């Protein structure tokens, strides 16, 4: 007797790399809370944190770690971009600089 129900494949087992990616995303997100002051460091680290969090979210047991890493990295990316934009604006207009003429 045949069944008309579709056969769904079982989910692929996780290799453990997803958990490490989620933890890496969280670590980079925490580092980005300080690194956004230097956009040359903060922006690439935050992009790497978002990417690692995206790949780490596939593991069910570490989904919350990945979400926290994505949120912190996105916050660092936003702050780094704002810092870079303000710095470029102030440099172009000559405002907001330090006066080193003693």
C-alpha positions as CSV (number, residue, x, y, z in Angstrom):
1,X,0.0,0.0,0.0
2,X,1.4,3.4,-1.0
3,X,1.0,6.6,0.9
4,X,0.2,9.8,-1.0
5,X,2.0,11.9,1.6
6,X,5.2,13.6,0.4
7,X,8.4,12.4,2.0
8,X,10.4,15.2,3.5
9,X,14.1,14.6,4.1
10,X,15.4,14.8,7.6
11,X,17.3,18.0,8.5
12,X,21.0,17.9,7.9
13,X,23.0,17.4,11.1
14,X,25.0,20.4,12.2
15,X,28.8,20.0,12.2
16,X,29.5,22.3,15.2
17,X,30.9,25.1,13.1
18,X,27.6,27.0,13.3
19,X,28.0,27.2,17.1
20,X,31.5,28.5,16.7
21,X,30.3,31.1,14.2
22,X,27.6,32.2,16.6
23,X,30.1,32.6,19.4
24,X,32.5,34.4,17.1
25,X,29.7,36.8,16.0
26,X,28.9,37.6,19.7
27,X,32.6,38.2,20.5
28,X,33.0,40.5,17.5
29,X,29.8,42.3,18.5
30,X,31.2,43.0,21.9
31,X,34.5,44.1,20.4
32,X,32.6,46.4,18.1
33,X,31.2,48.3,21.1
34,X,34.6,49.8,21.4
35,X,36.0,49.5,17.9
36,X,33.5,51.8,16.2
37,X,35.6,54.7,17.4
38,X,38.0,53.8,14.6
39,X,35.9,53.2,11.5
40,X,38.9,51.5,9.7
41,X,38.8,48.8,12.3
42,X,35.1,48.8,13.4
43,X,33.4,48.6,10.1
44,X,35.2,45.4,8.8
45,X,34.8,43.7,12.2
46,X,31.1,44.5,12.3
47,X,30.6,43.2,8.8
48,X,32.4,40.0,9.8
49,X,30.2,39.7,12.9
50,X,27.0,40.1,10.9
51,X,28.1,37.4,8.4
52,X,29.2,35.0,11.1
53,X,25.9,35.6,12.9
54,X,24.0,34.9,9.8
55,X,25.7,31.5,9.3
56,X,25.6,30.7,13.0
57,X,21.9,31.2,13.3
58,X,21.3,27.9,11.5
59,X,22.2,26.0,14.7
60,X,19.1,25.8,16.9
61,X,21.0,25.6,20.2
62,X,23.0,28.7,19.6
63,X,20.4,30.8,17.8
64,X,20.2,33.3,20.7
65,X,23.9,33.9,20.6
66,X,23.8,34.5,16.9
67,X,21.0,36.9,17.2
68,X,22.8,38.9,19.9
69,X,26.0,38.9,17.8
70,X,24.1,40.2,14.8
71,X,22.4,42.9,16.8
72,X,25.6,44.1,18.5
73,X,27.5,43.9,15.2
74,X,24.8,45.9,13.4
75,X,24.9,48.5,16.1
76,X,28.6,48.7,15.7
77,X,28.3,49.0,12.0
78,X,25.8,51.8,12.3
79,X,27.9,53.7,14.8
80,X,31.0,53.2,12.7
81,X,29.3,54.5,9.6
82,X,28.0,57.5,11.4
83,X,31.4,58.2,12.9
84,X,33.1,57.9,9.4
85,X,30.5,60.1,7.8
86,X,30.8,62.8,10.5
87,X,34.6,62.6,10.3
88,X,34.6,63.0,6.5
89,X,32.2,65.9,6.8
90,X,34.2,67.7,9.4
91,X,37.4,67.1,7.5
92,X,35.9,68.4,4.3
93,X,34.5,71.6,5.9
94,X,37.3,72.2,8.3
95,X,35.1,72.0,11.3
96,X,35.5,70.0,14.5
97,X,39.2,69.6,14.3
98,X,41.8,70.1,17.0
99,X,43.8,73.3,17.1
100,X,47.4,72.3,17.5
101,X,48.8,75.8,17.1
102,X,50.2,76.6,20.5
